[in-house]
């Protein structure tokens, strides 16, 4: 079964891998939606795949590192596309949140990515 928690991050960025005349080459910001999906069996005792509080605690330091930051200044996010952001979050969480199965980033109401490691 899959379970998920959603979070938001407000952050600025400038994409460095696009032509200079591309709108995203300029500094801009998003309120990103981050959905963390965990997968596994339902524990017969707790009735959970994972305790949502555990997901929230695991994500807290990642949120602190990214929220209201200029993403280009963060090591590993020098070109902070949503694709790179999803992989960065995965790498930050996969050890502390082992049932993690997907990181979804939505940067607008209709555009986003899903990373599955």
Secondary structure, DSSP 8 states (H G I E B T S, - for coil): -EEEEEEEEEEEE--SSS-TTSGGGS-EEEEEEEEEEEE----TTT--SS-HHHHHHHHHHHHHHHTTEEGGGSTT-TT--HHHHHHHHHHHHTTTSTTEEEEEEEEETTEEEEE--
